[in-house]
Every structure is written in C-alpha cells, then in structure tokens.
C-alpha cells in the first residue's frame, strides 16, 4: 500500500512514524514534510519516506502527485487543506483519503458555525455571542464584566483566542482582532464566550459517519511560559493520560458530547468521517466544550500515537469506510509526555536556520522519540525552520517517569535560543 501524508509539523511526523510501522505500507511520501520525517523508513520494505516539495494548501498539485504516483491512501494532517476541501476534491477524483470533508471542516474553520451547532443540539458549552461589529462586541464583553474569551471566527493557527480578565483587556482584544486585524480575515467576525473556570483537557474521537470512538484524555499547555503565563501558542507540550477524568467520567462526557454531536451531524446532513477534537473545560457544573477541532491535535498526536497499540492504517481506513464499529481501540497503559522545544521569540518573531545538536543522543534514549516540527536540512545539517521546532516525547510506567524521561532527552538537545516549558504534566502530578 502506497501512502501520502499531507503536512509538515510534529503531528505529521507522529502520523508518518506510526503509519510506517504498519505491515500494509510499502511506500510513503509526505508533502511537504520536514527533516525528521525524511529520516523515517517503512518497516516492511525499509524504504525511506520521501518528502515532496508541495505545500499542504496546494490542492491541484497534491492531487496531480497522488494520481501520478497512484497513492492508495492519503492522510491529511493540518486544518487548512481540510477547510479548503481537499477531501472532496480527492474523492471526486476517485482517490481514497482520510480527513473530514469541507462541510464537516466548518466545525473548526468557523467558531460561529460551531457555537450555533452546540446551542442547537444541546452540547454543553459556554454562554456566548457572535459579532461582526466592534462596538456591539465590546458591549457584550461588559455584560460579562470583561471576564471573557474573544475568538476570531476563522482559522488562525491555533492563536486566534484571547483570554481577558477585565473590560480593558476585553476591549483591547476586540480591537486587536476586529480593528487591527491581527489575524487577518479570520477576525472579521468574533465569538465572545463567558470565561469558564476549571481544568482544561483535550479529547479526541475517531469518527466514521455513524460511530465515534473516544481516546483517553490528554492535556495541552497553550501558554508560552511556565505556570500558564505568556502568550497563547499552538501548544508547548502535552501528556496522556490525565488524572482529571476517570474511565466512567470519560464515558459520561463522551455520551454528553459525542451522542448529540453525531445526532446533530445526521440532522444537518454532515457526513463526519475523520477526527473530532473537542477542547473541554471541566467546570464545577460539569464538562463544557470550548471549541471543536476537525483534525488531530498538535502536540496531542505525539502522546496519543506513542500509546496507541492498533495498526493506524487499519483504523483510519475503518474511519473512511464506515466500519469503525468492528474495531476496538487499544492503548498502552504507560504514560506519555511531550515537551515542545521552540525557537527563541516564539510565538512572536523568531530566527530560522539555527543548527540543532544532540538529536541522535536524545533519540537513542529508551522509550523516547524526538518528533520534528519546524526543522529543515541545510548542507547536511538539521536546522530550525519554524516556531515550534521539536516535540520531545517519552513513555514511562507512570507520568512521573515519563516526565523525567522527556526532560532527560530535552537536556541532550541544543540550538541557539531554544525555549521550552519546564512544567509539562505538573498539574497532574500536583
């Protein structure tokens, strides 16, 4: 089986790494990929994974490549190609592809669509308002005492969410998104939600149009600095499982969220096949959905796929063909921790092209995998090529052991300006 993976980040490296282990896979490409992905080989044929210089949003070129190479199955990592309709395009051309179609991608590409859907189908969420005009938005913030979350409606690389604790901050956030257009066209409309207090967890569920299979819990760390301080990022680290929901509570949360979600999709004519990733706040009044994402999380994928015991090709095929009910997801009881190493200055401006040392030493540690995100090869040296550079991931018998192993690997890696959080998984260990 020949597989094409689309994307270039840590999530895609984790997908490639896991897919390459499947005995079904004989050849793999990744477009555009990164320096770490280029080092992977398929276990069955020992063939290196080939990185192809086609951008994840260049749909016509991706289609032409898949047709030319006769790819048997395409796996889509990032949100943008899904929102642009890559799945619809490939299917129309008779190609097998995993990911949600354009209609289903609206759950992530439009916060307004998502909020209205939750309200309509009784999915527990925050009280919210939708605004296309700054003055009205500020007025609504005032009704919440300025304690609110201001979200750009469209896709903003996971950064279009501003958390406010008072009216001054709220007005500044509205201006930043709607007037200064910090996130471009994505901020033409904003959703303003009440500020929910509690513990935030990431849930993932694999869907096939009728069945949804829930993953164990994980927790992302969005803020740039220790203690959840600093700016919002695409995610500075994750761990799984979390101690905040036991199996019974997870099943109960899935029932409250996934059942009305799948029912609503059926009623709206949305064929949801792919990954559903709800961000959930565990409040004193029960779990509430903050937002929906329509693809694997990054860096959640890194901790999930190091724990997943199923053949990833088989379950993604089942998600595509509507046969997920025949599969039981199996998870390693070990804990997994991923620490993101980022470029100096991230999530603001940062330099590129800094040589990275110590990768082989870190990868040689037991039960450790260094997933590449923003890396490139320059004169046979791996260098930084993005904000989030690496996702250093380790398994351990429990969270404490996994955390210690991940940080031991981080200590072996150096590049100029490297920054990372030193408290990934601390909330669970407290």
JOKAFEN-V524745 format. One record per residue. RES is the residue in one letter. PSI is psi in radians with two decimals (* if undefined). NEAR is the number of other C-alpha atoms within 12 Angstrom. D_CENTER is the distance of its C-alpha to the mean C-alpha in whole Angstrom. Layout:
# JOKAFEN-V524745
[[RES/PSI/NEAR/D_CENTER] [RES/PSI/NEAR/D_CENTER]]
This chain:
# JOKAFEN-V524745
[[X/2.28/26/26] [X/2.21/34/24] [X/2.41/39/21] [X/2.21/46/19] [X/2.39/49/15] [X/2.21/50/14] [X/3.05/43/12] [X/0.16/43/13] [X/-2.92/45/10] [X/-0.66/51/9] [X/-0.78/48/7] [X/-0.61/48/10] [X/-0.74/50/12] [X/-0.72/46/11] [X/-0.82/49/12] [X/-0.82/50/15] [X/-0.77/39/16] [X/-0.73/39/16] [X/-0.64/45/17] [X/-0.34/40/20] [X/-0.26/32/21] [X/2.34/30/22] [X/-0.22/21/26] [X/-0.36/24/25] [X/2.19/33/24] [X/-0.45/27/27] [X/2.52/35/25] [X/2.53/46/22] [X/2.71/48/21] [X/2.25/47/18] [X/2.05/41/18] [X/-0.22/37/18] [X/-3.00/45/16] [X/-3.10/44/17] [X/-0.57/39/20] [X/-0.69/44/18] [X/-0.66/45/17] [X/-0.25/33/21] [X/-0.14/31/22] [X/2.68/35/21] [X/2.61/29/24] [X/2.36/30/24] [X/-0.63/22/26] [X/-0.80/19/28] [X/-0.10/20/29] [X/0.28/18/29] [X/2.36/20/28] [X/2.58/24/25] [X/2.26/36/22] [X/2.16/30/23] [X/2.31/33/21] [X/2.26/27/22] [X/1.17/22/22] [X/2.23/27/21] [X/2.62/25/18] [X/-0.29/35/15] [X/0.06/26/17] [X/1.30/23/21] [X/-0.79/26/21] [X/-0.74/20/25] [X/-0.66/22/24] [X/-0.75/37/22] [X/-0.82/36/24] [X/-0.70/18/27] [X/-0.81/28/25] [X/-0.67/36/24] [X/-0.76/23/28] [X/-0.75/14/30] [X/-0.04/21/28] [X/0.90/23/28] [X/2.30/29/25] [X/-0.44/28/25] [X/2.30/38/21] [X/2.37/42/18] [X/2.19/46/14] [X/2.19/47/12] [X/-1.08/44/9] [X/2.93/43/8] [X/-0.64/45/9] [X/-0.88/35/12] [X/-0.56/38/14] [X/-0.79/42/13] [X/-0.52/33/15] [X/-0.16/29/17] [X/0.51/30/18] [X/-0.63/39/18] [X/-0.79/40/18] [X/-0.75/28/21] [X/-0.85/28/23] [X/-0.74/35/22] [X/-0.68/23/24] [X/-0.52/14/27] [X/0.16/17/27] [X/0.33/18/28] [X/2.52/29/25] [X/2.24/33/22] [X/2.48/41/19] [X/2.33/45/15] [X/2.92/50/13] [X/2.64/48/14] [X/3.06/39/17] [X/-0.66/30/18] [X/-0.74/28/19] [X/-0.52/42/16] [X/-0.29/40/14] [X/-0.44/35/16] [X/-0.51/38/14] [X/-0.66/46/11] [X/-0.22/40/14] [X/1.90/37/16] [X/-0.54/41/16] [X/-0.84/34/20] [X/-0.82/27/19] [X/-0.80/36/17] [X/-0.78/35/19] [X/-0.64/25/22] [X/-0.79/32/21] [X/-0.75/34/21] [X/-0.71/23/24] [X/-0.66/19/26] [X/0.30/24/24] [X/0.56/22/25] [X/2.19/34/21] [X/2.16/36/22] [X/3.11/34/20] [X/2.65/34/21] [X/2.42/26/25] [X/2.84/33/24] [X/2.71/32/25] [X/2.32/33/25] [X/2.46/29/27] [X/0.20/25/27] [X/2.18/21/30] [X/-0.74/30/30] [X/-0.77/19/33] [X/-0.65/22/32] [X/-0.77/38/28] [X/-0.64/36/30] [X/-0.75/22/33] [X/-0.68/31/30] [X/-0.69/39/29] [X/-0.60/25/32] [X/-0.34/21/32] [X/0.18/27/30] [X/0.35/22/31] [X/-0.10/30/29] [X/1.70/28/26] [X/3.06/38/23] [X/2.16/41/20] [X/2.14/46/20] [X/2.29/48/17] [X/2.41/44/18] [X/-0.74/37/18] [X/-3.01/34/16] [X/2.29/36/13] [X/0.72/29/13] [X/0.60/25/10] [X/0.13/35/9] [X/-0.05/29/12] [X/0.61/40/15] [X/2.07/39/15] [X/2.20/38/18] [X/2.25/36/20] [X/2.48/29/24] [X/-0.18/24/26] [X/3.02/22/29] [X/-0.64/25/31] [X/-0.81/20/31] [X/-0.70/23/27] [X/-0.77/38/27] [X/-0.67/33/29] [X/-0.72/27/28] [X/-0.76/38/24] [X/-0.80/46/25] [X/-0.75/29/27] [X/-0.77/25/25] [X/-0.79/37/23] [X/-0.56/34/25] [X/-0.94/24/28] [X/-0.22/16/27] [X/0.86/21/24] [X/-0.51/23/22] [X/0.41/29/19] [X/-2.51/20/21] [X/-0.37/22/22] [X/-0.40/29/19] [X/0.29/39/21] [X/-0.58/33/24] [X/2.48/34/23] [X/2.65/45/22] [X/2.27/45/21] [X/2.11/48/22] [X/2.62/39/22] [X/2.62/31/24] [X/2.05/31/22] [X/2.40/31/21] [X/2.51/22/22] [X/-2.82/18/21] [X/2.27/27/18] [X/2.33/33/15] [X/2.75/40/13] [X/2.24/47/9] [X/2.64/48/11] [X/2.49/39/10] [X/2.35/45/12] [X/2.29/43/13] [X/2.64/42/16] [X/0.41/36/19] [X/-0.57/35/20] [X/-0.61/31/22] [X/2.51/34/21] [X/2.20/39/18] [X/2.08/37/17] [X/2.49/33/15] [X/2.95/37/14] [X/2.99/43/15] [X/2.73/40/14] [X/2.95/46/11] [X/2.24/45/11] [X/2.76/45/9] [X/1.73/42/12] [X/-0.61/39/11] [X/2.65/30/15] [X/-0.53/36/16] [X/2.80/27/19] [X/2.63/21/21] [X/0.39/18/21] [X/0.74/25/19] [X/2.95/16/21] [X/-3.03/20/20] [X/2.76/25/18] [X/2.48/25/14] [X/-3.09/34/12] [X/-0.13/35/8] [X/2.15/44/9] [X/0.03/49/12] [X/2.80/50/11] [X/2.92/48/11] [X/2.78/53/13] [X/2.45/49/14] [X/2.98/43/16] [X/2.73/36/17] [X/0.10/26/21] [X/-0.27/31/20] [X/2.12/29/20] [X/3.08/14/23] [X/-0.71/17/23] [X/-0.73/12/25] [X/-0.62/18/23] [X/-0.76/32/20] [X/-0.69/23/22] [X/-0.74/17/23] [X/-0.75/37/20] [X/-0.71/36/19] [X/-0.75/22/22] [X/-0.48/25/22] [X/-0.93/39/19] [X/-0.66/38/18] [X/-0.94/27/22] [X/-0.52/25/23] [X/-0.90/40/19] [X/-0.63/35/21] [X/-0.78/27/24] [X/-0.73/27/23] [X/-0.78/30/21] [X/-0.75/20/25] [X/-0.57/16/27] [X/0.02/18/25] [X/0.60/15/25] [X/2.04/25/21] [X/1.64/31/21] [X/1.74/41/17] [X/1.99/42/16] [X/-2.58/44/13] [X/2.30/44/10] [X/2.22/41/10] [X/1.63/41/8] [X/2.34/42/10] [X/2.22/37/10] [X/2.34/38/14] [X/2.16/29/17] [X/1.68/28/20] [X/3.00/21/23] [X/-0.28/11/26] [X/0.38/13/26] [X/3.06/25/24] [X/2.41/35/20] [X/2.45/38/19] [X/2.24/43/16] [X/-0.73/44/15] [X/2.86/44/12] [X/2.44/41/11] [X/2.64/41/8] [X/0.57/43/9] [X/3.02/44/6] [X/2.52/44/4] [X/2.79/45/2] [X/1.87/49/3] [X/0.38/51/6] [X/-0.66/48/6] [X/-0.66/48/7] [X/-0.68/48/10] [X/-0.57/55/11] [X/-0.81/47/11] [X/-0.37/46/12] [X/-0.33/44/15] [X/-0.39/39/16] [X/2.29/31/16] [X/-0.20/22/20] [X/2.82/24/20] [X/2.04/28/20] [X/-0.62/33/17] [X/-0.79/34/19] [X/-0.73/29/21] [X/-0.52/35/18] [X/-0.61/39/16] [X/-0.71/32/20] [X/-0.63/33/21] [X/-0.62/36/18] [X/-0.67/34/19] [X/-0.05/26/23] [X/0.45/25/23] [X/0.46/23/24] [X/-0.48/27/21] [X/-0.42/19/24] [X/-0.04/17/26] [X/2.47/23/23] [X/2.19/21/22] [X/2.30/27/19] [X/2.36/20/20] [X/2.40/23/19] [X/2.27/23/21] [X/-0.22/19/22] [X/2.79/28/21] [X/2.67/40/19] [X/2.39/49/16] [X/2.33/56/15] [X/2.16/58/13] [X/2.16/51/15] [X/2.23/53/13] [X/2.15/48/16] [X/2.84/46/16] [X/2.58/36/19] [X/2.27/25/22] [X/-0.41/24/22] [X/2.42/33/18] [X/0.19/29/16] [X/-2.62/19/20] [X/2.50/13/22] [X/2.68/23/22] [X/2.83/25/24] [X/2.96/29/23] [X/0.28/24/25] [X/2.21/28/25] [X/2.45/27/26] [X/2.18/37/24] [X/2.67/21/27] [X/0.13/23/26] [X/-0.79/33/24] [X/-0.68/21/26] [X/-0.74/20/27] [X/-0.78/30/24] [X/-0.43/29/23] [X/-0.24/17/26] [X/2.57/25/26] [X/2.53/19/26] [X/0.58/28/22] [X/2.44/36/20] [X/2.22/39/18] [X/1.91/50/17] [X/2.31/52/14] [X/2.49/50/15] [X/-1.36/41/12] [X/1.34/40/15] [X/2.75/41/18] [X/2.88/33/21] [X/2.20/25/24] [X/2.05/17/27] [X/0.89/9/31] [X/0.39/10/30] [X/2.35/18/28] [X/2.22/32/24] [X/2.86/33/23] [X/2.51/36/21] [X/0.49/33/19] [X/-3.12/33/16] [X/-1.00/38/15] [X/2.09/42/13] [X/-0.87/54/15] [X/2.67/54/15] [X/1.68/51/13] [X/1.99/52/16] [X/2.36/49/15] [X/2.54/46/18] [X/2.57/39/19] [X/2.85/29/22] [X/-0.47/21/25] [X/3.11/25/23] [X/-0.68/33/21] [X/-0.75/29/24] [X/-0.72/24/24] [X/-0.72/38/21] [X/-0.80/40/20] [X/-0.71/33/24] [X/-0.71/34/23] [X/-0.79/47/20] [X/-0.50/34/22] [X/-0.65/29/25] [X/-0.69/37/23] [X/-0.71/41/21] [X/-0.38/25/25] [X/-0.22/23/26] [X/2.36/31/24] [X/2.41/28/25] [X/2.65/30/25] [X/2.21/22/26] [X/0.09/23/25] [X/2.31/31/22] [X/2.52/30/20] [X/2.76/40/18] [X/2.52/35/18] [X/0.18/29/21] [X/0.44/32/20] [X/2.20/45/17] [X/-0.03/41/18] [X/-0.66/26/21] [X/-0.70/26/20] [X/-0.64/28/21] [X/-0.33/19/23] [X/*/12/25]]
